[in-house]
Amino acid sequence: MTELCFSILAADFAHLADDVAKATEGGGTVVHFDVMDGVFVPNISIGPPVLNSLRKATALPIDCHLMIANADAYIPAFADNGADWVSVQWEACRHLNRTLELIRSHGMKPGVVINPATPVEFLTDVLDIVDHVLVMTVNPGFGGQAFIPGTLKKIERLAQMRQERDLDFRIQVDGGIDHTTVESVVKAGAELLVAGTSVFGRGQAVEDARSLLDLARKAELARKTELATSGR
């Protein structure tokens, strides 16, 4: 089932627990936690101390996206401070298989992330050891960017590869996911929707999360109907 992974990067950090509660009330089921180091991406965000505080404020899974240059050095700290899922960038990991196994060895679900210019085929050798694949639909580093339409083909290709190999990883998308793009993303095959500005931007997180998820669920039903009709 399609799930909303609300990104706290767009939340009000002075009232973070309140915003998380509102997004949860609106149907969000995963907290998305963006970590940036100013090296791999041109921005700096948050890390384990904020994660530790956030862990006390929610029972939802916390999904940490590490946009950092040396993920291996920090994976234990994210495990110790309450992360449930950890995803790392294909472009930043020298020994990706080892990094993914390190994440799992610390009791967390491993995921891999690809930027808009990275071909899906580069993931061939790790698709059987990840719980989810995150397709960036903007270039990482800043929230509120416009969705890149060409990334839809990558989502479709990833869904095709999963079916061909009989794998069970989930497809996550992040970047420009809002009320105008969510339908096309879900119909392409995405199941985990990362959204920040479209949830928190207007200060109406309950209503905006709920309406975004409603559109996603309708698109999911349409996709399932289409697949059943075509026999795929």
N, C-alpha and C positions, 0 to 999 in steps of 0.2 A: 504493500500500500504506500502511496505517496505520503511523504512526511515533510513538514516544514522545519528546517534547521535555522532558527533565527540568529542572525549575526549581531553580537553585542557591540561590534565596532561602531554601529550607528546609534547605540543606546545612549542615554544620559548617564554618564559615569558617576554623577553625584547622587543618582537614584537608581543604581544598577539593579539592585534586588527587586525594586518595584517594577522596573521595566521588564525584567525577566518574568515576573509573576503575571504581568499583563499579557505578554506574548504567549505564555503558557495557557492562560485563560482563553486566548484566541485560537488555540489548537496546536501551537508549536510543541513539538515533542523532543527536539534536540537543541542544545545550546551550542552555537558555533562560535569558537574562540580563535580569533586571528592573531597570530604571533609574527611580528616583523622585526628585523634586526638592523635595518638601515644599511645592510650590505647586499644581501640577495635582492631585496627590494628597496626602493628609495623612500622608506618611511620607517618609523619606529612606533611600536604599539605597546603591548602588554606582555606579561610573562607569569611565571609560577606564583609570585605573591598575590597577584589579583586572582589567579585561578584558585588559590587556597581559600580566599574569602568568598568567591563565587560558589565554591563547592558546598559551603555551609548554607547557602541561600536557595539551593534547588536540588531536587532529587532526580532531575532529568539527566540523561547522558550528556556529558560535555565533550564536544568534538573539537579537538585542537588542530588547527591547520598551521604547520610550521613553515613559514616563509623565511627560513634562516639558512645560513651558509654551513653551519656545523651541527646538524640535528642530533647526531649520535651523542654528543657531549651533554645534551639537555634532556634527552628522553627519560632518564631516571627521575629527574626533578619533576617532570610533568606527571609521571606515574605517582610519585609521592604526594603530589598536591591535588590529586583528584581527577585527572583526565581519564576518560573512558575510551575515547577513540583518538588516535593520532595519525595525521596524514602528513606526508613529506613530499617535497617537490622532486620530480624526476630530474629536473635540470640542476638541482643542488646536491644530489647524492652521488658520490663517487662509487660506492658499493651498495647499490640500492637493495639487493636481496638481503645483505647483512643488516641493513638498517631496519627493514620491515620485520625481520626475525627478532631483532632487538626489541622493537615495540611490542610484539606478541609475548616475548619472554617476560615482559613486565606487566602482563595481564591486561593489556589494552588491545583494541582492535586496530590493525594497521590499514592505512589507506595510502594511495599514491595519487599525486596531483600532476596534471600537465597544463602548461600554459597554452594560449591560443595558437602559437606557431609550432608547437610540438606535435608530431604525428602520433595518432593513437597506436600505430603499429610498433612504436618503440616500447610499448608496455607488454608485448607478447610474452616475455619470459617471467613476468611476475603476476600475471592475472590470476594464477591459481593459488597465490598465497596472500591475496589481499581481501579484505572485507568490503571495501568500497573503492571506487575510482572517482576522483573529483576532476571534472573538466572545467577549467577556468574559461568563462565566457567574456572576460575582460582581462587585460594585463594586470597582474597582481600588484598591490601596493597601496591602493587608495579605494575607499568606498564611494558609491554614488556614480560610478562610470556607466557609460552606455553599453548595452549588450552588443556583442559582435555577431552578426547573423551567420557568418560562415562556420561558426562553431557547432551549429545544429548538425551538420554532416558528421562531425566527430562523434557526437552523441549517438547518432544512428549507427555509425560504423561500430562503435563500442558495443551497442546492444546486439548487433549482428554477430560479432566475435564471441560474445558470451553465449549466445544460442548455439553457434556452430561447435563450440567446445564444451557445451553442457556445464558451464560454470555458474556460480551463484553469487558473485560479487554484486553489489548495488552501485548504481550510477548516480553520482552527485554532481550538481552544477552550482557555480558561484559566479556572480557578476551580472548586474543589470536585470536581475530577476524581479519583475514587477507584474502589475495587473495586465500589462500589454504584451509581455513576453512569455508568461508562465504556460500558456496553452501550448505554444509551439514547442517549448522545451520538454514538456511532459509527453506530448505526442511523439517526440523524437526518441523517447525512451528513458528520460530522467525520472528518478524516484525520490531522491533526497534533494530538496530545494533550499539552497542557502539564500536568504534574503535579509537585508539589513535596513537600508533606507526606505524600502517600500513597506516595512513593518513599523519602524520607529520614527521615520522622517516627519510625519504630520502630528506626532504626539497623540495618536489614537491607535495604539498598538493592538488592543483587543479587537477592534473592528477591522483594522487593516490586515492583521494576521488571519482572521476568520474569513474575510472575503477572498484573500489570496489563495488560501487553502481550498475554499469552495470551488474556485475556478480550476485549480489543479486537479481536484477529484473528478470534476466533470470531464476534463481532458483525459484523465486516466481511464474513465469509463468508455469514452469514445475510442481511445486507442485499443482497449481490450475488445471492443465490438468489431473494430476494423480487422484486428488480427484473427479473431474467430471467423469472420466472414471470408477472409482470404485463405484460411486454413493454415496460417503460419503459427 
